[in-house]
Amino acid sequence: MSTNTLVLIACLAVAVVLLLGLANMLRGGSASVSQRLMRLRVVLQFVAILVIMGVLWWRGG
């Protein structure tokens, strides 16, 4: 698996969770579900940043 693929997967995971959380809020879903999704988004953003920084370090740039 290439490093570009890892970055893409990490960013897509963040986007999917963000859209799920927004969709839940817009249709008036449970506030606890929205809160859980937004917390998951923050964790995934952290992981995505670590992946991006790791790729930059690995490539020496």
Secondary structure as the mmCIF struct_conf table of DSSP 4:
data_model
#
loop_
_struct_conf.conf_type_id
_struct_conf.id
_struct_conf.beg_label_comp_id
_struct_conf.beg_label_asym_id
_struct_conf.beg_label_seq_id
_struct_conf.end_label_comp_id
_struct_conf.end_label_asym_id
_struct_conf.end_label_seq_id
HELX_RH_AL_P HELX_RH_AL_P1 THR A 3 LEU A 26
TURN_TY1_P TURN_TY1_P1 ARG A 27 GLY A 28
HELX_RH_AL_P HELX_RH_AL_P2 ALA A 31 ARG A 59
TURN_TY1_P TURN_TY1_P2 GLY A 60 GLY A 60
#
